């Protein structure tokens, strides 16, 4: 009888004595290429958010979020960053930080 064990994202098929028969990636497994793409995306998103803020004001046009203002010092505080979001219909085209 074979046992299946999940180890670091791989499915390993082992013999009853624990010896390895073989291993395959499960469907949808995270590969290094996927991880690199996700890391790059997260770094880009993280670069849009200032390191310090204690208040966020958001503006909408219809159902679309079109502006985000980050402040230090509450609602009447100093603006530290502004994000402007541009859409075509409901599709987000770009985010600009100023």
Secondary structure, DSSP 4 states (H G I P E B T S, - for coil): --EEEEETTEEEEE-TTS-EEEEEEPTTPPPHHHHHHHHHHHHHHHTTS-S--SEEEEEEETTEEEEEEEEESSTTSEEEEEEEEEEETTEEEEEEE-
